[in-house]
Each structure stands twice: as structure tokens, then as C-alpha cells.
């Protein structure tokens, strides 16, 4: 999950005005936060 988040962050930093980059970055960030909080449960 960390590598996916980092890749989306790179895309976002390359073109922060692109609506798709904004959406994917925000979703990846939220998903990473959720998985980090529930790591003991899901252990991904």
C-alpha cells in the first residue's frame, strides 16, 4: 500500500492541477490511513 500511495503522490506532485491526480491521490491517502489504523486486523 505504501508503494501505491507514493506513486500516486508522485503523479500528484507532477501535475497538481489534473483532477484525476487530485482524486487518486486523495483516495490513496485516505485508504492508507484506514489500513494503517486497522493493520492489526487485516495485516496487509
N, CA, C and O of each residue as an XYZ file, in Angstrom:
176
protein
N       0.827     -1.184      0.000
C       0.000      0.000      0.000
C       0.872      1.248      0.000
O       0.530      2.249     -0.630
N       1.989      1.191      0.701
C       2.870      2.359      0.745
C       3.397      2.716     -0.635
O       3.488      3.894     -0.982
N       3.744      1.704     -1.426
C       4.275      1.982     -2.769
C       3.197      2.582     -3.666
O       3.482      3.474     -4.465
N       1.956      2.099     -3.540
C       0.855      2.668     -4.327
C       0.630      4.127     -3.938
O       0.453      4.985     -4.804
N       0.636      4.402     -2.647
C       0.451      5.772     -2.168
C       1.572      6.676     -2.674
O       1.312      7.794     -3.120
N       2.805      6.208     -2.609
C       3.942      7.010     -3.070
C       3.840      7.303     -4.563
O       4.159      8.408     -5.000
N       3.398      6.321     -5.348
C       3.257      6.516     -6.796
C       2.187      7.569     -7.084
O       2.384      8.432     -7.939
N       1.066      7.503     -6.383
C       0.007      8.494     -6.582
C       0.476      9.877     -6.143
O       0.119     10.882     -6.756
N       1.270      9.925     -5.089
C       1.818     11.197     -4.618
C       2.743     11.795     -5.675
O       2.719     13.004     -5.908
N       3.562     10.952     -6.319
C       4.449     11.432     -7.387
C       3.646     12.000     -8.548
O       3.966     13.072     -9.062
N       2.601     11.282     -8.963
C       1.758     11.781    -10.054
C       1.131     13.119     -9.676
O       1.078     14.041    -10.489
N       0.660     13.215     -8.442
C       0.030     14.446     -7.971
C       1.025     15.602     -7.974
O       0.682     16.715     -8.373
N       2.247     15.346     -7.534
C       3.259     16.402     -7.486
C       3.692     16.833     -8.883
O       4.067     17.988     -9.082
N       3.646     15.911     -9.861
C       3.998     16.260    -11.239
C       2.978     17.215    -11.850
O       3.349     18.163    -12.542
N       1.691     16.966    -11.596
C       0.629     17.791    -12.176
C      -0.501     17.952    -11.161
O      -1.513     17.256    -11.248
N      -0.339     18.860    -10.202
C      -1.344     19.009     -9.145
C      -2.664     19.618     -9.620
O      -3.635     19.637     -8.864
N      -2.715     20.112    -10.852
C      -3.949     20.703    -11.372
C      -4.860     19.668    -12.035
O      -6.043     19.936    -12.247
N      -4.329     18.497    -12.360
C      -5.110     17.456    -13.026
C      -6.107     16.855    -12.030
O      -5.723     16.361    -10.970
N      -7.391     16.906    -12.391
C      -8.443     16.456    -11.472
C      -8.297     14.971    -11.128
O      -8.574     14.570     -9.998
N      -7.863     14.155    -12.093
C      -7.681     12.726    -11.812
C      -6.554     12.502    -10.816
O      -6.670     11.653     -9.932
N      -5.473     13.248    -10.947
C      -4.366     13.128     -9.989
C      -4.823     13.521     -8.593
O      -4.452     12.876     -7.612
N      -5.617     14.563     -8.499
C      -6.137     15.006     -7.198
C      -6.998     13.916     -6.585
O      -6.843     13.583     -5.410
N      -7.905     13.360     -7.377
C      -8.818     12.322     -6.871
C      -8.063     11.075     -6.419
O      -8.269     10.583     -5.309
N      -7.186     10.567     -7.287
C      -6.463      9.336     -6.954
C      -5.548      9.526     -5.749
O      -5.427      8.631     -4.913
N      -4.909     10.681     -5.658
C      -4.033     10.948     -4.517
C      -4.838     10.985     -3.219
O      -4.439     10.383     -2.221
N      -5.966     11.688     -3.231
C      -6.776     11.792     -2.017
C      -7.340     10.439     -1.595
O      -7.371     10.123     -0.406
N      -7.780      9.645     -2.555
C      -8.305      8.316     -2.228
C      -7.196      7.421     -1.683
O      -7.400      6.700     -0.705
N      -6.025      7.467     -2.313
C      -4.903      6.651     -1.836
C      -4.505      7.059     -0.423
O      -4.187      6.210      0.411
N      -4.523      8.364     -0.160
C      -4.161      8.861      1.172
C      -5.170      8.381      2.217
O      -4.783      7.934      3.297
N      -6.462      8.474      1.895
C      -7.491      8.034      2.837
C      -7.430      6.526      3.065
O      -7.552      6.061      4.198
N      -7.240      5.765      1.993
C      -7.162      4.312      2.133
C      -5.952      3.907      2.963
O      -6.043      3.000      3.790
N      -4.829      4.567      2.750
C      -3.622      4.272      3.526
C      -3.855      4.554      5.011
O      -3.427      3.777      5.865
N      -4.531      5.662      5.321
C      -4.827      5.987      6.721
C      -5.709      4.915      7.355
O      -5.469      4.497      8.488
N      -6.725      4.473      6.623
C      -7.629      3.445      7.145
C      -6.879      2.137      7.372
O      -7.021      1.506      8.419
N      -6.079      1.734      6.384
C      -5.342      0.475      6.527
C      -4.287      0.559      7.622
O      -4.022     -0.435      8.299
N      -3.682      1.728      7.806
C      -2.705      1.882      8.887
C      -3.372      1.750     10.249
O      -2.791      1.193     11.180
N      -4.598      2.265     10.364
C      -5.317      2.186     11.641
C      -5.813      0.777     11.926
O      -5.915      0.378     13.086
N      -6.121      0.019     10.877
C      -6.678     -1.324     11.059
C      -5.665     -2.416     10.739
O      -6.048     -3.568     10.534
N      -4.398     -2.080     10.695
C      -3.349     -3.039     10.332
C      -3.380     -4.314     11.181
O      -3.222     -5.402     10.627
N      -3.575     -4.226     12.486
C      -3.613     -5.468     13.269
C      -4.755     -6.399     12.848
O      -4.662     -7.614     13.019
N      -5.820     -5.832     12.304
C      -6.972     -6.645     11.902
C      -6.727     -7.306     10.552
O      -6.906     -8.515     10.404
N      -6.317     -6.506      9.567
C      -6.197     -7.014      8.202
C      -4.802     -7.485      7.845
O      -4.649     -8.388      7.023
N      -3.788     -6.894      8.442
C      -2.396     -7.297      8.246
C      -2.024     -7.422      6.763
O      -1.577     -8.477      6.313
N      -2.216     -6.329      6.010
C      -1.886     -6.328      4.574
C      -0.453     -5.959      4.346
O      -0.003     -5.908      3.202
